[in-house]
Amino acid sequence: MSDYAIVKTGGKQYRVSPGDLIRVETLPGDEGDVVILDEVLMTSINGTATFGEPLIDNHSVTATIVASGRDKKIIVFKYKAKTRYRRKNGHRQPYTDLKITEIS
């Protein structure tokens, strides 16, 4: 059974294992920088699960920034029938790709 952790970043929760590549909300830093995610909700190491209330003290997940960028454009179109109301907007969400290196 592999080790894993559940971390919280950018208002979302992710289940990560060492070697995983995840896409999260944008984080400050350049490619190759090391990021420490310290909001750990749960860990499972050697089959032993540890739960936080809500966070676990002295636990962290170390990750490396692989890439940063902006996602594909989505179109936000608002329309109301029979009133000549139309609004068209585009949105590109910024992201950061992380490679998980260690759960400690």
N, CA, C and O atoms as CSV, one atom per row, in Angstrom:
chain,resi,resn,atom,element,x,y,z
A,1,MET,N,N,0.847,-1.179,0.000
A,1,MET,CA,C,0.000,0.000,0.000
A,1,MET,C,C,0.893,1.243,0.000
A,1,MET,O,O,1.830,1.336,0.792
A,2,SER,N,N,0.606,2.181,-0.873
A,2,SER,CA,C,1.471,3.347,-0.987
A,2,SER,C,C,1.072,4.422,0.025
A,2,SER,O,O,-0.073,4.490,0.471
A,3,ASP,N,N,2.048,5.253,0.369
A,3,ASP,CA,C,1.793,6.361,1.274
A,3,ASP,C,C,1.060,7.457,0.514
A,3,ASP,O,O,1.315,7.681,-0.670
A,4,TYR,N,N,0.145,8.142,1.203
A,4,TYR,CA,C,-0.548,9.259,0.584
A,4,TYR,C,C,-0.971,10.251,1.651
A,4,TYR,O,O,-0.949,9.954,2.845
A,5,ALA,N,N,-1.356,11.431,1.200
A,5,ALA,CA,C,-1.824,12.476,2.098
A,5,ALA,C,C,-2.945,13.233,1.404
A,5,ALA,O,O,-3.052,13.236,0.178
A,6,ILE,N,N,-3.772,13.869,2.211
A,6,ILE,CA,C,-4.803,14.749,1.681
A,6,ILE,C,C,-4.425,16.157,2.127
A,6,ILE,O,O,-4.372,16.452,3.321
A,7,VAL,N,N,-4.164,17.024,1.143
A,7,VAL,CA,C,-3.737,18.392,1.431
A,7,VAL,C,C,-4.771,19.369,0.907
A,7,VAL,O,O,-5.558,19.059,0.012
A,8,LYS,N,N,-4.747,20.564,1.491
A,8,LYS,CA,C,-5.674,21.610,1.084
A,8,LYS,C,C,-4.864,22.796,0.583
A,8,LYS,O,O,-3.991,23.303,1.288
A,9,THR,N,N,-5.154,23.234,-0.635
A,9,THR,CA,C,-4.520,24.422,-1.197
A,9,THR,C,C,-5.469,25.052,-2.212
A,9,THR,O,O,-6.126,24.355,-2.985
A,10,GLY,N,N,-5.528,26.357,-2.196
A,10,GLY,CA,C,-6.382,27.067,-3.139
A,10,GLY,C,C,-7.856,26.800,-2.925
A,10,GLY,O,O,-8.641,26.920,-3.866
A,11,GLY,N,N,-8.262,26.437,-1.703
A,11,GLY,CA,C,-9.660,26.168,-1.410
A,11,GLY,C,C,-10.139,24.805,-1.851
A,11,GLY,O,O,-11.332,24.515,-1.770
A,12,LYS,N,N,-9.227,23.956,-2.320
A,12,LYS,CA,C,-9.601,22.614,-2.763
A,12,LYS,C,C,-8.744,21.592,-2.030
A,12,LYS,O,O,-7.695,21.928,-1.479
A,13,GLN,N,N,-9.196,20.346,-2.028
A,13,GLN,CA,C,-8.462,19.272,-1.371
A,13,GLN,C,C,-7.983,18.277,-2.422
A,13,GLN,O,O,-8.701,17.966,-3.372
A,14,TYR,N,N,-6.757,17.782,-2.239
A,14,TYR,CA,C,-6.142,16.866,-3.193
A,14,TYR,C,C,-5.567,15.665,-2.459
A,14,TYR,O,O,-4.978,15.813,-1.388
A,15,ARG,N,N,-5.735,14.478,-3.029
A,15,ARG,CA,C,-5.101,13.264,-2.513
A,15,ARG,C,C,-3.818,13.076,-3.296
A,15,ARG,O,O,-3.850,12.898,-4.514
A,16,VAL,N,N,-2.682,13.116,-2.602
A,16,VAL,CA,C,-1.394,13.088,-3.283
A,16,VAL,C,C,-0.519,11.973,-2.732
A,16,VAL,O,O,-0.616,11.609,-1.560
A,17,SER,N,N,0.330,11.442,-3.589
A,17,SER,CA,C,1.338,10.450,-3.242
A,17,SER,C,C,2.665,10.943,-3.802
A,17,SER,O,O,2.672,11.748,-4.734
A,18,PRO,N,N,3.791,10.480,-3.255
A,18,PRO,CA,C,5.073,10.889,-3.829
A,18,PRO,C,C,5.166,10.489,-5.309
A,18,PRO,O,O,4.868,9.353,-5.676
A,19,GLY,N,N,5.583,11.444,-6.148
A,19,GLY,CA,C,5.684,11.208,-7.582
A,19,GLY,C,C,4.480,11.698,-8.369
A,19,GLY,O,O,4.528,11.728,-9.599
A,20,ASP,N,N,3.399,12.083,-7.693
A,20,ASP,CA,C,2.202,12.565,-8.388
A,20,ASP,C,C,2.441,13.947,-8.982
A,20,ASP,O,O,3.245,14.727,-8.472
A,21,LEU,N,N,1.731,14.236,-10.068
A,21,LEU,CA,C,1.737,15.545,-10.696
A,21,LEU,C,C,0.321,16.095,-10.589
A,21,LEU,O,O,-0.615,15.502,-11.125
A,22,ILE,N,N,0.154,17.237,-9.895
A,22,ILE,CA,C,-1.182,17.801,-9.717
A,22,ILE,C,C,-1.202,19.237,-10.220
A,22,ILE,O,O,-0.172,19.910,-10.233
A,23,ARG,N,N,-2.374,19.703,-10.634
A,23,ARG,CA,C,-2.576,21.076,-11.091
A,23,ARG,C,C,-3.431,21.787,-10.045
A,23,ARG,O,O,-4.561,21.385,-9.769
A,24,VAL,N,N,-2.869,22.856,-9.467
A,24,VAL,CA,C,-3.542,23.586,-8.395
A,24,VAL,C,C,-3.717,25.038,-8.805
A,24,VAL,O,O,-3.201,25.474,-9.835
A,25,GLU,N,N,-4.454,25.782,-7.982
A,25,GLU,CA,C,-4.568,27.220,-8.189
A,25,GLU,C,C,-3.172,27.827,-8.142
A,25,GLU,O,O,-2.267,27.261,-7.529
A,26,THR,N,N,-2.997,28.959,-8.778
A,26,THR,CA,C,-1.672,29.544,-8.932
A,26,THR,C,C,-0.998,29.804,-7.580
A,26,THR,O,O,-1.622,30.297,-6.640
A,27,LEU,N,N,0.289,29.461,-7.512
A,27,LEU,CA,C,1.110,29.675,-6.330
A,27,LEU,C,C,2.303,30.546,-6.720
A,27,LEU,O,O,2.776,30.457,-7.853
A,28,PRO,N,N,2.801,31.389,-5.805
A,28,PRO,CA,C,3.970,32.193,-6.148
A,28,PRO,C,C,5.212,31.330,-6.250
A,28,PRO,O,O,5.381,30.379,-5.487
A,29,GLY,N,N,6.077,31.662,-7.190
A,29,GLY,CA,C,7.326,30.927,-7.370
A,29,GLY,C,C,7.599,30.658,-8.830
A,29,GLY,O,O,6.721,30.795,-9.681
A,30,ASP,N,N,8.840,30.270,-9.107
A,30,ASP,CA,C,9.272,29.965,-10.464
A,30,ASP,C,C,9.437,28.461,-10.629
A,30,ASP,O,O,9.373,27.708,-9.657
A,31,GLU,N,N,9.650,28.032,-11.871
A,31,GLU,CA,C,9.876,26.615,-12.132
A,31,GLU,C,C,11.109,26.137,-11.380
A,31,GLU,O,O,12.143,26.805,-11.380
A,32,GLY,N,N,10.995,24.976,-10.738
A,32,GLY,CA,C,12.095,24.407,-9.984
A,32,GLY,C,C,12.093,24.780,-8.517
A,32,GLY,O,O,12.831,24.184,-7.732
A,33,ASP,N,N,11.273,25.761,-8.122
A,33,ASP,CA,C,11.196,26.137,-6.709
A,33,ASP,C,C,10.514,25.043,-5.907
A,33,ASP,O,O,9.671,24.309,-6.423
A,34,VAL,N,N,10.889,24.944,-4.635
A,34,VAL,CA,C,10.290,23.961,-3.734
A,34,VAL,C,C,9.178,24.652,-2.947
A,34,VAL,O,O,9.373,25.738,-2.401
A,35,VAL,N,N,8.005,24.008,-2.895
A,35,VAL,CA,C,6.842,24.522,-2.180
A,35,VAL,C,C,6.504,23.548,-1.064
A,35,VAL,O,O,6.499,22.335,-1.275
A,36,ILE,N,N,6.223,24.071,0.121
A,36,ILE,CA,C,5.816,23.222,1.241
A,36,ILE,C,C,4.338,23.462,1.499
A,36,ILE,O,O,3.931,24.578,1.824
A,37,LEU,N,N,3.535,22.414,1.355
A,37,LEU,CA,C,2.108,22.474,1.639
A,37,LEU,C,C,1.917,21.985,3.067
A,37,LEU,O,O,2.085,20.799,3.352
A,38,ASP,N,N,1.563,22.909,3.972
A,38,ASP,CA,C,1.486,22.537,5.378
A,38,ASP,C,C,0.060,22.357,5.886
A,38,ASP,O,O,-0.139,22.046,7.060
A,39,GLU,N,N,-0.927,22.546,5.029
A,39,GLU,CA,C,-2.311,22.285,5.429
A,39,GLU,C,C,-2.645,20.836,5.090
A,39,GLU,O,O,-3.276,20.561,4.069
A,40,VAL,N,N,-2.219,19.911,5.951
A,40,VAL,CA,C,-2.415,18.476,5.745
A,40,VAL,C,C,-3.604,18.034,6.581
A,40,VAL,O,O,-3.624,18.231,7.796
A,41,LEU,N,N,-4.598,17.434,5.929
A,41,LEU,CA,C,-5.811,16.993,6.610
A,41,LEU,C,C,-5.722,15.540,7.058
A,41,LEU,O,O,-6.316,15.163,8.069
A,42,MET,N,N,-4.977,14.717,6.304
A,42,MET,CA,C,-4.873,13.296,6.620
A,42,MET,C,C,-3.621,12.729,5.981
A,42,MET,O,O,-3.222,13.155,4.897
A,43,THR,N,N,-2.998,11.767,6.653
A,43,THR,CA,C,-1.890,11.040,6.055
A,43,THR,C,C,-2.088,9.556,6.275
A,43,THR,O,O,-2.710,9.134,7.250
A,44,SER,N,N,-1.553,8.773,5.360
A,44,SER,CA,C,-1.515,7.324,5.506
A,44,SER,C,C,-0.096,6.893,5.169
A,44,SER,O,O,0.299,6.863,4.004
A,45,ILE,N,N,0.670,6.558,6.215
A,45,ILE,CA,C,2.062,6.165,6.052
A,45,ILE,C,C,2.225,4.767,6.618
A,45,ILE,O,O,1.924,4.513,7.784
A,46,ASN,N,N,2.712,3.852,5.763
A,46,ASN,CA,C,2.879,2.435,6.136
A,46,ASN,C,C,1.573,1.816,6.621
A,46,ASN,O,O,1.581,0.982,7.527
A,47,GLY,N,N,0.458,2.213,6.030
A,47,GLY,CA,C,-0.835,1.637,6.380
A,47,GLY,C,C,-1.462,2.211,7.637
A,47,GLY,O,O,-2.547,1.777,8.026
A,48,THR,N,N,-0.817,3.173,8.287
A,48,THR,CA,C,-1.351,3.796,9.492
A,48,THR,C,C,-1.903,5.167,9.133
A,48,THR,O,O,-1.157,6.042,8.691
A,49,ALA,N,N,-3.204,5.360,9.320
A,49,ALA,CA,C,-3.856,6.616,8.973
A,49,ALA,C,C,-3.839,7.561,10.165
A,49,ALA,O,O,-4.071,7.148,11.302
A,50,THR,N,N,-3.563,8.831,9.896
A,50,THR,CA,C,-3.593,9.879,10.902
A,50,THR,C,C,-4.528,10.963,10.408
A,50,THR,O,O,-4.374,11.470,9.298
A,51,PHE,N,N,-5.501,11.316,11.237
A,51,PHE,CA,C,-6.496,12.313,10.862
A,51,PHE,C,C,-6.289,13.579,11.684
A,51,PHE,O,O,-5.918,13.517,12.856
A,52,GLY,N,N,-6.532,14.719,11.063
A,52,GLY,CA,C,-6.407,15.994,11.754
A,52,GLY,C,C,-7.753,16.504,12.210
A,52,GLY,O,O,-8.801,16.030,11.771
A,53,GLU,N,N,-7.707,17.477,13.097
A,53,GLU,CA,C,-8.946,18.059,13.609
A,53,GLU,C,C,-8.878,19.573,13.546
A,53,GLU,O,O,-8.752,20.161,14.620
A,54,PRO,N,N,-8.946,20.266,12.445
A,54,PRO,CA,C,-8.999,19.758,11.078
A,54,PRO,C,C,-7.628,19.502,10.456
A,54,PRO,O,O,-7.541,18.771,9.469
A,55,LEU,N,N,-6.538,20.088,11.006
A,55,LEU,CA,C,-5.212,19.909,10.417
A,55,LEU,C,C,-4.333,19.064,11.329
A,55,LEU,O,O,-4.563,18.992,12.536
A,56,ILE,N,N,-3.322,18.425,10.740
A,56,ILE,CA,C,-2.359,17.638,11.506
A,56,ILE,C,C,-1.148,18.522,11.783
A,56,ILE,O,O,-0.587,19.111,10.859
A,57,ASP,N,N,-0.744,18.618,13.039
A,57,ASP,CA,C,0.444,19.392,13.398
A,57,ASP,C,C,1.701,18.634,12.981
A,57,ASP,O,O,1.722,17.404,12.988
A,58,ASN,N,N,2.738,19.369,12.621
A,58,ASN,CA,C,4.061,18.832,12.293
A,58,ASN,C,C,4.063,17.896,11.092
A,58,ASN,O,O,4.972,17.074,10.966
A,59,HIS,N,N,3.077,17.993,10.205
A,59,HIS,CA,C,3.071,17.223,8.967
A,59,HIS,C,C,3.084,18.202,7.802
A,59,HIS,O,O,2.468,19.266,7.871
A,60,SER,N,N,3.783,17.844,6.737
A,60,SER,CA,C,3.812,18.696,5.552
A,60,SER,C,C,4.074,17.838,4.326
A,60,SER,O,O,4.541,16.703,4.418
A,61,VAL,N,N,3.762,18.411,3.187
A,61,VAL,CA,C,4.011,17.763,1.903
A,61,VAL,C,C,4.917,18.696,1.112
A,61,VAL,O,O,4.631,19.885,0.976
A,62,THR,N,N,6.008,18.151,0.593
A,62,THR,CA,C,6.962,18.935,-0.180
A,62,THR,C,C,6.738,18.677,-1.666
A,62,THR,O,O,6.610,17.532,-2.099
A,63,ALA,N,N,6.694,19.758,-2.436
A,63,ALA,CA,C,6.451,19.642,-3.873
A,63,ALA,C,C,7.383,20.591,-4.615
A,63,ALA,O,O,7.899,21.551,-4.043
A,64,THR,N,N,7.588,20.305,-5.893
A,64,THR,CA,C,8.407,21.143,-6.767
A,64,THR,C,C,7.521,21.705,-7.872
A,64,THR,O,O,6.700,20.992,-8.449
A,65,ILE,N,N,7.697,22.994,-8.158
A,65,ILE,CA,C,6.918,23.617,-9.228
A,65,ILE,C,C,7.477,23.155,-10.571
A,65,ILE,O,O,8.653,23.361,-10.871
A,66,VAL,N,N,6.617,22.528,-11.372
A,66,VAL,CA,C,7.015,22.029,-12.689
A,66,VAL,C,C,6.709,23.062,-13.762
A,66,VAL,O,O,7.531,23.298,-14.647
A,67,ALA,N,N,5.539,23.678,-13.694
A,67,ALA,CA,C,5.140,24.660,-14.703
A,67,ALA,C,C,4.074,25.580,-14.126
A,67,ALA,O,O,3.391,25.239,-13.161
A,68,SER,N,N,3.947,26.739,-14.731
A,68,SER,CA,C,2.877,27.674,-14.405
A,68,SER,C,C,2.306,28.185,-15.714
A,68,SER,O,O,2.996,28.205,-16.733
A,69,GLY,N,N,1.065,28.591,-15.688
A,69,GLY,CA,C,0.481,29.102,-16.917
A,69,GLY,C,C,-0.975,29.454,-16.724
A,69,GLY,O,O,-1.460,29.634,-15.606
A,70,ARG,N,N,-1.656,29.546,-17.852
A,70,ARG,CA,C,-3.085,29.839,-17.838
A,70,ARG,C,C,-3.797,28.769,-18.647
A,70,ARG,O,O,-3.314,28.337,-19.693
A,71,ASP,N,N,-4.948,28.348,-18.150
A,71,ASP,CA,C,-5.721,27.277,-18.754
A,71,ASP,C,C,-6.360,27.741,-20.062
A,71,ASP,O,O,-6.217,28.895,-20.465
A,72,LYS,N,N,-7.071,26.810,-20.721
A,72,LYS,CA,C,-7.803,27.145,-21.936
A,72,LYS,C,C,-8.888,28.168,-21.620
A,72,LYS,O,O,-9.405,28.212,-20.503
A,73,LYS,N,N,-9.224,28.974,-22.594
A,73,LYS,CA,C,-10.243,29.990,-22.400
A,73,LYS,C,C,-11.630,29.354,-22.368
A,73,LYS,O,O,-11.967,28.510,-23.198
A,74,ILE,N,N,-12.417,29.779,-21.394
A,74,ILE,CA,C,-13.822,29.391,-21.378
A,74,ILE,C,C,-14.651,30.641,-21.672
A,74,ILE,O,O,-14.271,31.750,-21.297
A,75,ILE,N,N,-15.765,30.453,-22.334
A,75,ILE,CA,C,-16.645,31.551,-22.701
A,75,ILE,C,C,-17.807,31.596,-21.717
A,75,ILE,O,O,-18.484,30.593,-21.491
A,76,VAL,N,N,-18.029,32.779,-21.132
A,76,VAL,CA,C,-19.151,33.000,-20.234
A,76,VAL,C,C,-20.148,33.853,-21.002
A,76,VAL,O,O,-19.879,35.020,-21.290
A,77,PHE,N,N,-21.306,33.272,-21.338
A,77,PHE,CA,C,-22.292,33.971,-22.153
A,77,PHE,C,C,-23.595,34.078,-21.385
A,77,PHE,O,O,-24.207,33.068,-21.037
A,78,LYS,N,N,-24.022,35.316,-21.121
A,78,LYS,CA,C,-25.287,35.553,-20.425
A,78,LYS,C,C,-26.307,36.009,-21.457
A,78,LYS,O,O,-26.002,36.814,-22.338
A,79,TYR,N,N,-27.522,35.485,-21.337
A,79,TYR,CA,C,-28.538,35.759,-22.343
A,79,TYR,C,C,-29.910,35.745,-21.687
A,79,TYR,O,O,-30.240,34.832,-20.931
A,80,LYS,N,N,-30.698,36.758,-21.982
A,80,LYS,CA,C,-32.093,36.763,-21.527
A,80,LYS,C,C,-32.969,36.931,-22.749
A,80,LYS,O,O,-32.777,37.842,-23.554
A,81,ALA,N,N,-33.920,36.050,-22.871
A,81,ALA,CA,C,-34.776,36.033,-24.056
A,81,ALA,C,C,-35.680,37.264,-24.095
A,81,ALA,O,O,-36.125,37.753,-23.057
A,82,LYS,N,N,-35.940,37.745,-25.279
A,82,LYS,CA,C,-36.919,38.797,-25.579
A,82,LYS,C,C,-36.574,40.155,-24.973
A,82,LYS,O,O,-37.442,41.027,-24.930
A,83,THR,N,N,-35.338,40.371,-24.499
A,83,THR,CA,C,-34.998,41.663,-23.895
A,83,THR,C,C,-33.744,42.288,-24.494
A,83,THR,O,O,-33.283,43.321,-24.007
A,84,ARG,N,N,-33.183,41.686,-25.539
A,84,ARG,CA,C,-31.954,42.152,-26.171
A,84,ARG,C,C,-30.792,42.226,-25.188
A,84,ARG,O,O,-29.950,43.117,-25.303
A,85,TYR,N,N,-30.727,41.323,-24.236
A,85,TYR,CA,C,-29.652,41.301,-23.238
A,85,TYR,C,C,-28.697,40.163,-23.556
A,85,TYR,O,O,-29.055,38.989,-23.449
A,86,ARG,N,N,-27.488,40.517,-23.946
A,86,ARG,CA,C,-26.454,39.519,-24.213
A,86,ARG,C,C,-25.128,40.057,-23.692
A,86,ARG,O,O,-24.770,41.203,-23.960
A,87,ARG,N,N,-24.399,39.228,-22.945
A,87,ARG,CA,C,-23.066,39.599,-22.466
A,87,ARG,C,C,-22.131,38.417,-22.712
A,87,ARG,O,O,-22.442,37.281,-22.352
A,88,LYS,N,N,-20.994,38.695,-23.322
A,88,LYS,CA,C,-20.027,37.639,-23.621
A,88,LYS,C,C,-18.699,37.995,-22.973
A,88,LYS,O,O,-18.152,39.068,-23.225
A,89,ASN,N,N,-18.183,37.111,-22.148
A,89,ASN,CA,C,-16.896,37.288,-21.498
A,89,ASN,C,C,-16.071,36.029,-21.674
A,89,ASN,O,O,-16.613,34.933,-21.820
A,90,GLY,N,N,-14.766,36.193,-21.660
A,90,GLY,CA,C,-13.860,35.056,-21.672
A,90,GLY,C,C,-13.089,35.025,-20.359
A,90,GLY,O,O,-12.912,36.055,-19.709
A,91,HIS,N,N,-12.629,33.832,-19.974
A,91,HIS,CA,C,-11.868,33.700,-18.725
A,91,HIS,C,C,-10.802,32.625,-18.899
A,91,HIS,O,O,-11.074,31.546,-19.426
A,92,ARG,N,N,-9.579,32.932,-18.449
A,92,ARG,CA,C,-8.487,31.956,-18.438
A,92,ARG,C,C,-7.968,31.867,-17.013
A,92,ARG,O,O,-7.448,32.843,-16.473
A,93,GLN,N,N,-8.110,30.698,-16.406
A,93,GLN,CA,C,-7.730,30.499,-15.012
A,93,GLN,C,C,-6.229,30.226,-14.906
A,93,GLN,O,O,-5.724,29.336,-15.589
A,94,PRO,N,N,-5.506,30.972,-14.065
A,94,PRO,CA,C,-4.092,30.667,-13.872
A,94,PRO,C,C,-3.907,29.407,-13.030
A,94,PRO,O,O,-4.719,29.116,-12.151
A,95,TYR,N,N,-2.836,28.662,-13.302
A,95,TYR,CA,C,-2.594,27.410,-12.578
A,95,TYR,C,C,-1.108,27.223,-12.329
A,95,TYR,O,O,-0.270,27.910,-12.913
A,96,THR,N,N,-0.799,26.275,-11.446
A,96,THR,CA,C,0.567,25.848,-11.191
A,96,THR,C,C,0.577,24.325,-11.146
A,96,THR,O,O,-0.238,23.723,-10.447
A,97,ASP,N,N,1.484,23.699,-11.879
A,97,ASP,CA,C,1.648,22.254,-11.839
A,97,ASP,C,C,2.703,21.910,-10.809
A,97,ASP,O,O,3.801,22.467,-10.826
A,98,LEU,N,N,2.371,20.983,-9.905
A,98,LEU,CA,C,3.280,20.571,-8.831
A,98,LEU,C,C,3.606,19.095,-8.957
A,98,LEU,O,O,2.734,18.291,-9.288
A,99,LYS,N,N,4.855,18.731,-8.696
A,99,LYS,CA,C,5.269,17.333,-8.597
A,99,LYS,C,C,5.571,17.066,-7.126
A,99,LYS,O,O,6.446,17.698,-6.534
A,100,ILE,N,N,4.834,16.122,-6.547
A,100,ILE,CA,C,4.981,15.804,-5.128
A,100,ILE,C,C,6.268,15.008,-4.939
A,100,ILE,O,O,6.490,14.001,-5.612
A,101,THR,N,N,7.109,15.468,-4.020
A,101,THR,CA,C,8.376,14.782,-3.804
A,101,THR,C,C,8.425,14.015,-2.487
A,101,THR,O,O,9.041,12.952,-2.415
A,102,GLU,N,N,7.775,14.549,-1.429
A,102,GLU,CA,C,7.902,13.911,-0.128
A,102,GLU,C,C,6.710,14.219,0.758
A,102,GLU,O,O,6.156,15.318,0.723
A,103,ILE,N,N,6.322,13.221,1.558
A,103,ILE,CA,C,5.309,13.395,2.608
A,103,ILE,C,C,6.018,13.197,3.928
A,103,ILE,O,O,6.581,12.131,4.175
A,104,SER,N,N,6.000,14.216,4.788
A,104,SER,CA,C,6.705,14.078,6.060
A,104,SER,C,C,5.843,14.560,7.203
A,104,SER,O,O,6.270,14.522,8.357
